[in-house]
Amino acid sequence: MNLPDQMAFIDQEQVASVNGSEKLSLAAILQDALQSRSAPKIAPNNPHDWSAYVERHAPDLRLWLA
């Protein structure tokens, strides 16, 4: 949808986060697992999650709605 005077924002979508980070380098994942002596916690991300969108853009939403 393209509205007049609309500011478009396209988020970079990540399919997963590892140990709370979106850095998905295999070397970094293995290094973190070795340092913490535990398996990495891998959580899938839903790029269509409205709650996550609001969290990422909380400061922007305050400006957009003001």
Buried (B, 14 or more C-beta within 10 A) or exposed (E): EEEEEEEEEEEEEBEEBBBEEEEEEEEBBEEBBEEEEEEBEEEEEEEEEEEEBEEBBEEEEEEEEE
